[in-house]
């Protein structure tokens, strides 16, 4: 075992709490639902970026390159000032959804460069302009632009011209569980000497203003020599000391709201949250406490950095005051050791036959996953009712957002989609996060999946919370799929499956499955109406709102997700039945559920209207009108490919070990041909005598793949588009009540405002659905073998089996991040700074989605979350034309 694996083992056994400290600060706590106490849910306006420096947060803290303990009692982060900005740079800036022409959007350049799963070593980079940060220009120009224009970015403002900026690297290395070494490296990339104020800061999350039982903590100056030391005393978190090398000035204030600045009311203390800001930026000496005590403090370093020069500042946050000892003895040696141990750990994860470029992409992919952990705190009951000693929330919110989720009590470290743009968990995003997380820390992945099913998360009715803007929205039911995949990845790495985990999630997921069946099958016909299902604007209507036509949509994707869900639960039940035969009965139940759903996809009830369109050879949503009439909405989108996700193979040896299940399977096939005749044949044995459970039979599979693998339709050089290119020249239109509703091919940013307008499913490439398509092709190959071949691309005359197709799709997706023969990365698009500058070109961002034609990154720029599955694809399929042999492929699918 590597040293990092030993630490993971110690953490898992609770012998040493290596994960107690980590990157658990948010990149943004302002503009969130948690902090919104407005009458009508105006989260972005109620608590703005401008207020954030002056206003204490109720629920959780944010900071630049920050860390905290896992309860976020004690926080540490960086503040910067270039002597030109109107405010200290204490947090990442961006536009709210109402300010950006494509929704909320971060306007900074920062990068997660490295992290081990226990955060024993971490590295972060922030690029800070030396000229005044163009806050107003970014807001004004983006507000001026329409939705058909590109976003105005920080690079467009010219503040990085002539390389007049600082690279600020922040590294952490744990000498022990409660002993964290901090190294800040400032490099002047510009042509002239420039000044920088560096202010590493420590503070306490404000609990005393909201919780009457919470004792007010205190930090104070412990001593000034040989190096200044800040002592932190917290009743719950214990005592810590921040050792600051050199001779910085120590500044103290309180983490309290400046009500005078914000609301025109006199402060009850002269020292408030923005006191250090006012002292540094405005020279207000009275803004900091001369007694050197408070609840927020910073060490003030005045740096003059020559052109091309690098300056290093060292600190140590520890549970020891090192009185009489040198706190920085052995500092560099420990740092070097932790970096070496991180390299050794990733050697066991990242294939060494990958190029150095591909290994770098994987390493940064894992870093983004691990840096995107956040302490997420939100207690709905308290949020609705208000806190003692504070003004009551407005009456309107008692019937407003999330009022039906009063059981929800969140106070945990959770994997975020993007700690700035989506600083709240999203259930179906999290499922995909857990795949790459399982490669490096399967215990954390399992904890995350289990957490969403706990009684203080899952609704008493069985619904899994979606996301904080609307916990009652419906995400695709992929939790069972993720649990099954994580179980197999964990089993492969450790040699033994965690059956206790599998049982725990299985029983809770049965409650969620029942919620789906009871709530989202309007007519009891096994056709589901899940709502928007996370695909935002993919349809002609907002699918989570009442339709302008009346009636409802019978969803190809909603129904297919449920068919996939039944197969995932079936697979889990069969695994559990290997040792506990009682699960055979449950497995039979889910198999029958699958058959009914799959049958309904092709033949719905007595009217014969299914979701499969024989004329086109494609699955479509069906619009059901109030008068009982209905028709397919012929949009060639991912909605019609999602039926491919509902596929599972049954191994003959497993069937032989489960005789009761096998007998029921055979009986059902023999006696209910009316339900099985339109499905993939479940009696015909495929490769190695396997059985196939699938919505799509071989003819339907060929028809769907003909569309999917056509470069004039879905197939992009970088993966599968969410909407066919066919609609570029053939938009889908539907007139209702005199209004035209329309779907065009839009490969980049969204031109509509649906769901905030920051996501687009009308043409770009999305990694979660692409990942599932790759996995589905592997499953079909597992059954059909090498003899089943299709054209790739359609019309090329080049025939491939489905394993080869899956490999080619994987490599198209991973090529988004890799340098091509010209040394350019598609993800960077036409950003020449990123493409050519040696200080930018190897800094990879894992965006929310990608341009359907160019592969350029679009949407949230740091959503390593589900885009992090690229690490699994690279591990599995590599980067070259060389592929794993079919026998290796079988082992891969079976094992992980």
C-alpha positions in Angstrom: 0.0 0.0 0.0 1.1 3.5 -0.7 1.2 6.0 2.2 -2.0 7.6 0.9 -3.7 4.3 0.8 -2.6 3.7 4.4 -4.1 7.1 5.4 -7.3 6.1 3.6 -7.4 2.9 5.6 -6.8 4.7 8.8 -9.5 7.1 8.0 -12.0 4.4 7.0 -11.3 2.6 10.3 -11.6 5.9 12.2 -8.2 5.4 13.7 -7.0 8.7 12.4 -9.3 11.4 11.0 -7.3 12.4 8.0 -10.3 13.9 6.3 -11.3 16.2 9.2 -9.7 19.1 7.3 -10.1 19.7 3.6 -11.2 22.1 0.9 -14.7 22.3 2.4 -15.2 26.1 1.9 -17.5 27.1 -0.9 -16.3 29.3 -3.7 -19.5 31.2 -3.4 -22.0 31.4 -0.5 -23.7 34.6 -1.6 -26.6 34.5 -4.1 -27.7 31.1 -2.8 -31.1 29.9 -1.7 -29.9 29.2 1.8 -29.0 32.8 2.4 -32.2 34.1 0.7 -34.7 35.5 3.2 -36.6 37.6 0.6 -40.4 37.2 0.2 -40.4 35.8 -3.3 -37.1 33.9 -3.6 -34.9 36.5 -5.2 -31.7 34.7 -4.1 -29.3 36.5 -6.5 -30.4 39.9 -5.5 -31.1 39.4 -1.8 -27.5 38.6 -0.9 -25.1 39.9 -3.6 -21.4 39.8 -4.1 -21.2 43.4 -3.1 -22.7 42.5 0.3 -20.6 39.4 0.8 -17.6 41.2 2.2 -19.7 43.0 4.8 -22.4 40.5 5.7 -22.0 37.4 7.9 -23.3 34.2 6.4 -26.0 32.2 8.2 -25.3 28.8 6.7 -21.7 28.3 5.4 -18.6 30.3 4.5 -16.7 30.9 1.2 -13.1 31.9 0.5 -10.3 31.9 -2.0 -8.3 28.7 -2.1 -9.7 27.9 1.3 -9.9 25.0 3.7 -11.9 24.3 6.9 -12.7 21.5 9.3 -15.5 19.2 8.2 -18.0 21.1 10.4 -16.7 24.4 9.2 -16.1 25.8 12.6 -12.6 27.1 11.7 -11.9 28.5 8.3 -8.7 29.5 6.5 -8.4 31.2 3.1 -6.5 33.8 1.1 -7.2 37.5 0.5 -5.3 39.6 -2.0 -5.0 43.2 -3.0 -3.1 44.6 -6.0 -3.3 48.2 -4.7 -5.7 49.1 -7.4 -8.9 47.2 -6.8 -11.8 48.8 -4.9 -12.1 45.8 -2.6 -9.9 43.0 -1.3 -10.0 39.9 -3.4 -11.5 37.5 -0.7 -13.8 35.4 -2.9 -14.4 34.4 -6.5 -16.5 36.9 -8.5 -19.1 36.2 -11.2 -22.4 37.2 -12.6 -25.8 36.3 -11.2 -28.3 34.6 -13.4 -30.0 37.9 -14.0 -26.7 39.7 -14.9 -25.2 37.1 -17.3 -26.5 36.9 -20.9 -26.4 33.1 -20.5 -27.2 32.8 -16.8 -24.9 32.9 -13.8 -21.3 32.7 -14.8 -18.0 32.9 -12.9 -15.6 35.6 -14.2 -12.2 34.5 -12.7 -9.4 32.2 -13.6 -8.6 29.6 -11.0 -7.5 26.0 -11.2 -7.5 22.9 -9.1 -4.1 21.4 -9.8 -3.8 18.5 -7.3 -5.2 16.7 -4.3 -5.1 13.4 -2.6 -8.3 11.9 -1.3 -7.4 12.6 2.3 -6.1 16.1 1.3 -2.7 15.3 2.7 -1.5 17.3 -0.3 -3.4 19.9 -2.3 -2.5 22.6 -4.9 -4.6 25.5 -6.2 -3.7 28.3 -8.7 -5.4 31.7 -8.8 -4.5 34.2 -11.6 -4.8 37.8 -10.2 -4.6 40.8 -12.6 -2.2 43.6 -11.6 -4.6 46.2 -13.0 -7.9 47.1 -11.3 -10.3 44.1 -11.6 -13.0 45.1 -14.1 -16.1 44.3 -12.0 -18.3 46.9 -13.5 -17.2 46.3 -17.0 -18.0 42.6 -16.8 -21.5 43.3 -15.4 -22.4 46.1 -17.8 -21.1 44.4 -21.0 -22.8 41.0 -20.3 -26.0 42.7 -19.4 -25.9 44.6 -22.7 -25.4 41.4 -24.7 -28.3 39.2 -25.8 -28.6 35.4 -25.7 -27.5 35.0 -29.2 -24.1 36.7 -28.4 -21.2 35.1 -26.7 -20.4 35.8 -23.0 -18.0 38.6 -22.3 -15.2 37.0 -20.3 -12.4 38.3 -18.1 -9.8 37.6 -20.8 -11.8 39.9 -23.2 -11.3 42.9 -20.9 -7.6 43.0 -21.5 -6.5 42.8 -17.9 -4.1 39.9 -18.7 -2.5 41.7 -21.7 1.3 41.8 -21.6 1.1 39.1 -18.8 0.5 41.7 -16.2 -0.8 39.4 -13.6 0.3 37.3 -10.6 0.2 33.5 -10.5 -0.7 32.8 -6.9 -0.2 29.1 -6.0 -1.6 27.8 -2.7 -0.4 24.4 -1.5 -1.3 22.4 1.6 0.5 19.5 3.1 -0.6 17.7 6.3 2.2 16.9 8.7 -0.4 15.2 10.8 -4.2 15.1 11.1 -4.4 18.5 12.8 -1.1 19.9 11.5 -1.4 21.6 8.1 1.6 23.2 6.3 0.6 26.1 4.0 2.8 27.4 1.2 1.8 30.4 -0.9 4.0 31.1 -4.0 3.5 34.4 -5.8 5.0 34.7 -9.3 5.0 38.0 -11.2 4.4 37.1 -14.9 4.5 40.7 -16.0 7.3 42.8 -17.5 7.6 45.2 -14.5 7.9 45.1 -10.8 4.5 45.1 -9.1 3.2 45.3 -5.5 0.9 42.8 -3.9 -0.7 42.6 -0.5 -1.1 39.0 0.6 -3.5 38.4 3.5 -3.8 34.7 4.6 -6.9 34.8 6.9 -8.4 32.6 9.6 -11.9 33.0 11.0 -14.8 31.3 12.7 -18.0 30.6 11.0 -20.6 32.8 12.7 -22.8 30.5 14.7 -23.3 32.7 17.8 -25.6 35.1 15.9 -28.1 32.4 15.0 -27.8 29.7 17.7 -28.5 30.9 21.2 -26.6 27.8 22.6 -23.5 28.6 20.6 -20.6 30.1 22.6 -18.7 32.9 20.9 -15.2 31.7 20.0 -12.1 34.0 20.1 -8.9 34.4 18.3 -6.0 36.6 19.4 -2.4 37.5 18.9 -0.4 34.9 20.9 3.0 36.4 20.2 4.9 38.4 17.6 8.4 36.7 17.7 10.2 34.8 16.5 7.3 34.6 14.0 3.8 36.0 14.6 1.2 33.6 15.9 -2.6 33.8 16.0 -4.2 31.6 18.6 -7.7 30.3 17.9 -10.0 29.1 20.8 -13.2 27.3 19.9 -15.3 25.5 22.5 -16.3 22.7 20.0 -13.4 22.6 17.6 -10.6 23.1 20.2 -7.6 25.3 20.0 -5.4 26.0 17.0 -2.4 28.2 16.3 -1.7 29.9 12.9 2.1 30.4 12.6 3.0 33.1 10.1 6.6 33.1 8.9 8.4 36.4 8.7 7.1 39.7 10.1 3.6 40.3 8.8 1.3 42.7 10.5 -1.5 40.9 12.3 -5.0 42.3 11.8 -8.1 41.5 13.8 -11.8 42.1 13.4 -15.1 40.3 13.9 -17.1 38.1 11.6 -20.1 40.2 12.1 -22.4 42.0 9.6 -21.6 45.7 8.9 -25.2 46.8 9.3 -24.3 50.4 9.0 -23.0 50.0 5.5 -25.7 47.7 4.4 -28.8 48.9 6.2 -28.0 52.3 7.7 -28.3 51.0 11.3 -25.6 51.6 13.9 -23.3 48.6 14.4 -23.2 47.0 17.9 -19.4 46.5 17.5 -16.9 48.8 15.8 -15.2 45.8 14.3 -17.1 44.0 11.6 -16.6 41.5 8.7 -15.2 44.1 6.2 -12.9 45.8 8.8 -9.7 44.3 7.3 -10.9 45.3 3.9 -11.4 48.9 5.0 -8.1 49.0 6.8 -6.1 47.8 3.8 -8.0 49.5 0.9 -9.1 52.7 2.6 -6.5 53.1 5.4 -9.2 53.1 8.0 -7.0 52.3 11.1 -10.1 52.3 13.4 -11.6 49.4 11.4 -9.3 46.8 13.1 -9.1 46.0 16.8 -6.0 47.4 18.5 -6.4 44.8 21.2 -5.5 42.1 18.6 -8.5 39.9 19.3 -11.7 39.0 17.5 -13.3 36.2 15.4 -11.5 37.0 12.1 -7.8 37.7 11.6 -5.3 38.1 8.8 -1.5 38.2 8.4 -0.7 41.2 6.3 2.3 40.7 4.0 3.5 43.6 1.8 5.2 42.1 -1.2 7.1 43.8 -4.0 7.6 41.3 -6.7 10.1 41.9 -9.6 9.4 41.0 -13.2 9.6 37.2 -13.4 10.3 36.9 -9.7 8.8 34.4 -7.4 8.2 34.9 -3.6 7.2 32.2 -1.2 5.3 32.7 2.1 5.0 29.9 4.6 2.4 29.3 7.3 1.3 26.5 9.6 -2.1 25.9 11.1 -1.7 23.3 13.8 -2.9 22.1 17.2 0.4 23.0 18.7 1.8 26.4 19.6 5.4 25.1 19.2 6.5 27.4 22.0 10.2 27.5 22.2 10.5 25.5 18.9 10.8 26.5 15.3 7.4 25.9 13.7 9.0 25.8 10.3 11.7 23.2 11.0 11.3 20.3 8.5 8.6 22.3 6.6 10.1 21.8 3.1 11.0 18.2 3.8 7.4 17.4 4.7 6.1 19.2 1.7 8.4 17.3 -0.6 7.4 14.0 1.0 3.7 14.6 0.7 4.1 15.5 -3.0 6.1 12.4 -3.6 3.4 10.3 -1.8 0.7 11.9 -4.0 2.7 10.9 -7.1 3.1 7.3 -5.8 -0.7 7.1 -5.1 -1.7 8.3 -8.6 0.7 5.8 -10.2 -1.6 3.1 -8.9 -4.7 4.9 -10.5 -3.5 6.5 -13.7 -2.3 4.1 -16.5 1.4 4.6 -17.0 1.1 3.9 -20.8 -0.8 7.1 -21.2 1.1 10.1 -22.5 2.4 12.7 -20.1 -0.3 15.1 -21.4 -3.1 12.5 -20.8 -1.7 11.7 -17.3 -1.8 15.4 -16.5 -5.4 15.6 -17.6 -6.4 12.7 -15.4 -4.5 14.1 -12.5 -6.3 17.5 -12.8 -9.6 15.7 -13.3 -9.2 13.9 -10.0 -8.0 17.2 -8.4 -11.2 18.9 -9.5 -13.3 16.2 -8.1 -11.6 16.3 -4.7 -11.4 20.1 -4.4 -15.1 20.3 -5.1 -16.1 18.9 -1.7 -18.0 21.4 0.4 -19.5 21.7 3.8 -23.2 22.0 2.8 -25.4 23.4 5.6 -29.2 23.9 5.2 -31.9 23.2 7.7 -35.2 23.9 6.1 -37.3 24.1 9.3 -35.0 26.8 10.8 -34.8 28.5 7.4 -38.6 28.7 7.2 -39.3 29.7 10.8 -36.3 32.0 11.4 -33.8 32.1 14.2 -34.1 33.3 17.8 -33.3 37.0 18.2 -33.5 37.6 14.4 -36.3 39.1 12.3 -38.8 36.4 11.2 -38.7 35.4 7.6 -41.5 36.8 5.4 -44.8 35.0 5.6 -44.8 34.3 1.8 -42.1 31.7 2.1 -44.1 29.4 4.3 -45.9 28.4 1.1 -42.9 29.0 -1.2 -39.8 27.3 -2.2 -39.0 24.0 -0.4 -41.8 24.4 2.2 -42.7 20.7 1.8 -39.2 19.6 2.9 -39.3 20.5 6.5 -37.6 17.3 7.5 -34.4 18.2 5.6 -31.4 18.7 7.8 -28.2 19.0 5.8 -24.8 19.6 7.5 -22.3 17.4 5.7 -19.3 17.5 3.4 -20.8 16.8 0.0 -19.4 16.6 -3.6 -20.6 19.7 -5.4 -21.2 20.0 -9.2 -19.3 23.3 -9.2 -18.4 25.2 -6.0 -19.1 28.5 -7.6 -21.8 28.1 -10.2 -23.6 25.2 -8.4 -22.5 25.4 -4.8 -25.3 23.0 -3.8 -25.6 19.2 -4.4 -27.7 17.9 -7.2 -28.8 14.3 -6.9 -28.2 13.0 -10.4 -24.9 15.0 -10.8 -23.7 13.3 -7.6 -24.4 9.9 -8.9 -21.9 10.5 -11.7 -19.4 12.1 -9.4 -19.2 8.9 -7.5 -17.8 6.9 -10.4 -14.4 8.8 -10.6 -14.5 9.3 -6.8 -14.7 5.5 -6.4 -11.4 5.1 -8.3 -9.6 7.1 -5.7 -11.7 6.9 -2.5 -14.5 4.3 -2.7 -15.4 4.9 1.0 -16.3 8.5 0.2 -18.2 7.6 -2.9 -20.3 5.1 -0.9 -20.9 7.6 1.9 -22.1 10.1 -0.6 -24.6 7.8 -2.1 -25.8 6.6 1.3 -26.2 10.1 2.6 -28.8 11.1 0.0 -30.9 8.2 1.2 -30.8 9.0 4.9 -34.0 10.1 6.6 -32.9 13.7 7.0 -32.3 13.9 3.2 -34.8 11.6 1.5 -38.4 12.8 1.8 -40.7 10.6 3.9 -42.6 9.8 0.7 -39.5 8.3 -0.8 -38.3 11.2 -3.1 -34.6 12.0 -3.3 -33.9 15.7 -3.0 -33.0 17.3 -6.3 -31.2 20.6 -5.6 -31.7 23.6 -3.3 -33.6 25.7 -5.8 -36.3 23.1 -5.9 -35.8 20.0 -3.8 -39.1 18.6 -5.2 -37.9 18.7 -8.9 -37.3 15.3 -10.4 -33.9 14.2 -11.5 -33.3 11.0 -13.5 -33.3 8.0 -11.2 -29.6 7.1 -11.5 -28.8 6.5 -7.9 -29.2 2.7 -8.2 -26.9 2.7 -11.2 -24.2 4.6 -9.4 -24.5 2.4 -6.3 -24.1 -0.7 -8.5 -21.1 0.7 -10.4 -19.4 2.0 -7.2 -19.9 -1.4 -5.6 -18.2 -3.2 -8.5 -15.4 -0.7 -8.8 -14.8 -1.1 -5.0 -15.0 -4.8 -5.3 -12.4 -4.9 -8.1 -10.0 -2.7 -6.2 -10.3 -4.4 -2.8 -11.1 -7.9 -3.9 -14.3 -8.1 -1.9 -17.7 -6.4 -2.3 -19.2 -4.3 0.4 -22.5 -6.1 0.7 -23.6 -4.1 3.7 -23.4 -0.9 1.6 -25.3 -2.6 -1.2 -28.1 -3.8 1.1 -28.4 -0.4 2.8 -28.9 1.5 -0.4 -31.1 -1.2 -2.0 -33.7 -1.1 0.8 -33.9 2.7 0.6 -34.0 2.7 -3.2 -37.0 0.5 -3.1 -38.8 3.3 -1.3 -37.8 5.7 -4.0 -38.8 3.3 -6.7 -42.2 3.1 -5.2 -42.5 6.9 -5.1 -41.8 6.9 -8.9 -44.4 4.3 -9.6 -47.0 6.0 -7.5 -46.3 9.6 -8.5 -45.0 9.7 -12.0 -47.1 7.1 -13.9 -50.3 9.2 -14.5 -52.5 6.5 -15.9 -50.9 3.4 -14.5 -49.8 2.4 -17.9 -46.0 2.1 -17.2 -45.3 5.3 -19.1 -43.7 7.9 -17.0 -43.8 11.7 -16.8 -40.8 12.7 -14.7 -40.8 16.3 -15.7 -37.8 18.1 -17.0 -35.5 15.3 -15.7 -32.4 17.5 -15.7 -32.4 18.0 -19.4 -33.4 21.6 -19.0 -34.5 22.9 -22.4 -34.3 19.8 -24.5 -38.0 19.8 -25.3 -40.3 22.2 -27.0 -42.0 23.0 -23.7 -40.8 23.4 -20.1 -41.5 19.8 -19.1 -41.7 20.6 -15.4 -44.4 23.2 -15.8 -48.1 22.9 -16.8 -48.2 22.6 -20.6 -49.8 25.4 -22.7 -51.7 22.7 -24.4 -53.0 21.2 -21.2 -52.5 17.4 -20.8 -49.1 16.0 -20.3 -46.1 14.4 -22.0 -45.5 10.7 -22.1 -41.8 10.8 -21.9 -39.4 8.5 -23.8 -36.6 9.5 -21.4 -38.7 9.3 -18.2 -39.9 5.9 -19.1 -36.5 4.7 -20.2 -34.9 6.0 -17.0 -37.4 3.9 -15.1 -36.7 0.8 -17.2 -33.0 1.3 -16.5 -33.8 1.8 -12.8 -35.6 -1.6 -12.7 -32.6 -3.3 -14.3 -30.2 -1.7 -11.9 -32.3 -2.9 -8.9 -32.6 -6.3 -10.6 -28.8 -6.5 -10.8 -28.4 -5.5 -7.2 -31.0 -8.0 -6.0 -29.4 -10.8 -8.0 -26.0 -10.0 -6.4 -27.5 -10.0 -2.9 -29.4 -13.2 -3.7 -26.1 -15.1 -4.2 -25.9 -15.3 -0.4 -29.4 -14.6 0.6 -32.0 -16.4 -1.5 -34.9 -14.2 -0.2 -33.7 -11.6 -2.7 -34.7 -13.9 -5.6 -38.3 -12.9 -5.1 -37.4 -9.2 -5.3 -35.3 -9.8 -8.4 -38.3 -11.4 -10.1 -40.5 -8.5 -9.2 -38.1 -6.0 -10.8 -37.7 -8.1 -13.8 -41.5 -8.1 -14.3 -41.5 -4.4 -13.8 -39.0 -4.0 -16.5 -41.0 -6.2 -18.9 -44.1 -4.1 -18.4 -42.3 -0.8 -18.9 -40.4 -2.0 -21.9 -43.6 -3.4 -23.5 -45.4 -0.1 -22.9 -42.6 1.8 -24.7 -43.5 0.0 -28.0 -47.2 -0.7 -27.4 -49.1 1.5 -25.1 -52.5 0.2 -24.0 -55.4 -0.3 -26.3 -54.7 2.7 -28.6 -51.5 1.2 -29.9 -49.6 4.4 -29.5 -46.2 3.6 -28.3 -43.1 5.8 -27.9 -41.3 3.9 -30.7 -42.1 5.4 -34.1 -41.9 2.7 -36.7 -41.9 5.1 -39.6 -38.8 6.9 -38.5 -37.2 4.1 -36.5 -36.7 6.3 -33.4 -38.2 6.9 -30.0 -40.1 10.2 -29.4 -42.0 11.9 -26.6 -45.8 11.7 -27.0 -47.9 14.7 -26.3 -51.2 13.7 -24.6 -54.0 16.3 -25.0 -56.9 16.8 -22.7 -59.4 15.4 -25.3 -57.5 12.1 -25.2 -55.8 12.6 -28.6 -52.0 12.3 -28.8 -49.2 12.5 -31.2 -45.4 12.1 -31.2 -43.3 15.2 -31.0 -40.7 14.3 -33.6 -37.6 15.9 -32.2 -34.4 13.8 -32.7 -32.8 14.3 -29.4 -31.1 12.5 -26.6 -34.6 11.7 -25.4 -34.8 9.1 -28.2 -31.4 7.5 -27.4 -31.9 7.2 -23.6 -33.9 3.9 -24.2 -30.5 2.4 -25.0 -29.5 2.8 -21.3 -32.0 0.2 -20.3 -29.9 -2.9 -21.1 -28.5 -5.6 -18.9 -27.0 -9.0 -19.5 -27.6 -12.1 -17.3 -24.7 -14.4 -16.9 -25.6 -18.2 -17.2 -23.7 -19.1 -14.0 -25.6 -16.5 -12.1 -28.9 -17.8 -13.4 -27.9 -21.3 -12.5 -27.2 -20.2 -8.9 -30.7 -18.7 -8.7 -33.0 -21.5 -9.7 -36.2 -19.8 -8.5 -35.6 -16.7 -10.4 -34.6 -18.7 -13.6 -37.8 -20.7 -13.3 -40.0 -17.6 -13.1 -38.1 -16.0 -16.0 -38.7 -19.0 -18.2 -42.4 -19.2 -17.2 -43.0 -15.6 -18.0 -41.4 -15.9 -21.4 -43.4 -19.0 -22.2 -46.8 -17.7 -20.9 -46.7 -14.0 -21.6 -45.6 -13.6 -25.2 -48.0 -10.6 -25.4 -45.6 -8.7 -23.2 -42.3 -10.0 -24.5 -42.8 -10.1 -28.3 -41.7 -6.5 -28.9 -38.6 -6.7 -26.7 -35.1 -8.0 -27.3 -35.4 -11.8 -27.2 -34.8 -12.9 -23.6 -34.6 -16.6 -24.6 -32.0 -16.4 -27.2 -28.5 -16.9 -25.8 -25.7 -14.6 -26.9 -22.0 -14.7 -26.3 -21.1 -17.2 -23.6 -24.8 -18.2 -23.3 -25.7 -14.8 -21.8 -29.3 -13.5 -21.8 -30.1 -9.9 -22.7 -32.7 -7.6 -21.1 -33.2 -4.6 -23.2 -35.9 -2.2 -24.4 -34.4 -2.1 -27.9 -34.3 -5.3 -30.0 -31.6 -5.8 -32.6 -33.6 -4.1 -35.4 -34.3 -1.1 -33.2 -30.7 -1.0 -32.0 -29.5 -0.8 -35.6 -32.0 1.9 -36.4 -31.0 4.0 -33.4 -27.3 3.6 -34.0 -27.7 4.6 -37.6 -28.9 8.0 -36.4 -26.5 8.2 -33.4 -23.4 7.4 -35.4 -24.2 9.7 -38.3 -22.0 12.8 -38.5 -24.8 14.7 -40.1 -27.0 13.9 -37.0 -25.7 13.1 -33.5 -22.1 12.1 -34.0 -19.7 14.9 -33.4 -15.9 14.7 -33.5 -16.1 15.0 -29.7 -19.0 12.6 -28.7 -22.8 12.4 -29.1 -24.7 15.6 -29.4 -27.8 16.1 -27.2 -29.8 17.1 -30.3 -29.3 16.0 -33.9 -27.7 18.4 -36.4 -30.7 17.6 -38.6 -32.6 20.3 -36.8 -30.0 23.0 -37.9 -31.9 23.3 -41.2 -35.1 21.6 -40.0 -36.2 23.1 -36.7 -39.1 21.5 -34.9 -42.1 23.8 -34.5 -45.4 23.5 -32.8 -48.1 26.1 -32.8 -50.3 26.3 -29.6 -52.9 29.0 -29.0 -51.4 31.2 -31.7 -47.8 30.9 -30.3 -45.0 29.1 -32.0 -42.9 26.7 -29.8 -39.6 25.8 -31.5 -36.5 23.7 -31.1 -33.4 24.6 -33.2 -30.0 23.0 -33.2 -27.8 25.1 -30.9 -24.4 23.5 -30.3 -23.2 26.1 -27.8 -24.9 28.4 -25.3 -28.6 28.4 -24.9 -30.7 31.1 -26.6 -33.6 30.5 -24.3 -34.1 31.4 -20.6 -35.5 28.0 -19.5 -34.0 27.0 -16.1 -32.0 30.2 -16.0 -30.6 29.8 -19.5 -27.2 28.6 -18.3 -27.6 25.0 -19.5 -28.3 23.9 -23.0 -29.4 20.4 -24.2 -30.1 21.4 -27.8 -26.9 20.3 -29.5 -23.9 20.3 -27.1 -22.1 17.2 -25.8 -22.8 16.3 -22.2 -20.6 13.7 -20.5 -23.1 12.0 -18.2 -25.4 10.8 -21.0 -22.4 10.1 -23.3 -20.9 8.0 -20.6 -24.0 5.9 -20.3 -24.2 5.5 -24.0 -20.6 4.1 -24.0 -21.5 1.8 -21.2 -24.6 0.6 -23.0 -22.7 -0.2 -26.1 -20.3 -2.3 -24.1 -23.2 -4.2 -22.6 -24.8 -4.9 -26.0 -21.4 -6.1 -27.2 -21.1 -8.3 -24.1 -24.2 -10.1 -25.4 -24.0 -9.7 -29.2 -20.3 -10.2 -29.6 -18.0 -9.3 -32.5 -20.3 -10.5 -35.3 -22.8 -7.7 -34.7 -21.3 -4.8 -36.6 -22.5 -1.3 -37.6 -21.1 1.4 -39.8 -18.9 3.9 -37.9 -19.5 6.6 -39.0 -22.8 5.9 -40.7 -22.3 5.9 -44.5 -18.5 5.4 -44.3 -18.6 1.7 -45.1 -16.3 1.1 -42.2 -17.7 -1.6 -40.0 -17.1 -2.0 -36.3 -18.4 -4.1 -33.5 -20.0 -2.3 -30.6 -17.0 -2.6 -28.3 -14.9 -0.8 -30.9 -17.6 1.8 -31.3 -17.7 2.4 -27.6 -13.9 2.8 -27.6 -14.0 5.3 -30.4 -16.7 7.4 -28.7 -14.7 7.4 -25.5 -11.6 8.6 -27.3 -13.6 11.3 -29.1 -14.8 12.5 -25.7 -11.4 12.5 -24.1 -9.8 14.3 -27.1 -11.7 17.4 -26.0 -9.0 17.8 -23.3 -5.9 16.5 -25.0 -3.5 18.4 -27.2 -3.9 17.6 -30.9 -1.1 17.4 -33.4 -0.9 21.2 -33.4 -0.6 21.3 -29.6 -4.2 22.8 -29.3 -6.9 21.5 -26.9 -10.5 21.6 -28.3 -11.8 22.5 -24.8 -10.0 25.9 -25.0 -11.8 26.8 -28.3 -10.4 30.1 -29.7 -8.8 31.3 -26.4 -5.3 31.9 -27.7 -4.0 32.6 -24.2 -5.0 29.1 -23.1 -3.8 27.5 -26.4 -0.4 29.0 -26.6 0.9 30.6 -23.4 3.2 28.2 -21.5 1.6 29.4 -18.2 -1.9 28.6 -19.3 -1.9 25.8 -21.9 -1.6 22.9 -19.5 -4.3 24.2 -17.1 -7.3 22.1 -17.9 -10.9 23.0 -17.1 -13.7 20.4 -17.0 -16.8 22.3 -18.1 -20.5 21.5 -17.6 -20.9 20.6 -21.3 -19.1 21.1 -24.7 -19.8 22.8 -28.0 -21.3 20.2 -30.3 -19.2 21.2 -33.3 -15.9 22.5 -31.9 -15.6 20.7 -28.5 -15.0 24.0 -26.7 -16.0 24.2 -23.0 -19.4 25.7 -22.3 -21.5 26.3 -19.2 -20.0 26.1 -15.7 -16.2 26.1 -16.1 -15.3 24.1 -13.0 -18.0 21.4 -13.1 -15.5 18.7 -12.8 -18.3 16.8 -11.1 -19.9 14.7 -13.8 -17.5 15.7 -16.4 -14.9 14.0 -14.1 -16.1 10.7 -15.6 -13.5 11.5 -18.3 -11.0 10.0 -15.9 -12.8 6.6 -16.0 -13.0 6.8 -19.8 -9.2 7.5 -20.1 -8.4 4.7 -17.7 -10.6 2.3 -19.6 -10.1 3.3 -23.3 -6.9 5.3 -23.3 -6.1 8.0 -25.8 -4.8 6.2 -28.9 -6.3 3.9 -31.6 -5.2 0.9 -29.6 -8.1 -0.8 -27.9 -8.5 -3.4 -25.3 -9.1 -6.9 -26.7 -12.7 -8.2 -26.4 -11.7 -10.6 -23.7 -10.3 -7.7 -21.7 -13.5 -5.8 -22.3 -15.6 -8.6 -20.8 -13.4 -8.6 -17.7 -13.8 -4.8 -17.4 -17.5 -4.8 -17.6 -17.9 -7.8 -15.2 -15.5 -6.4 -12.7 -16.1 -2.7 -12.6 
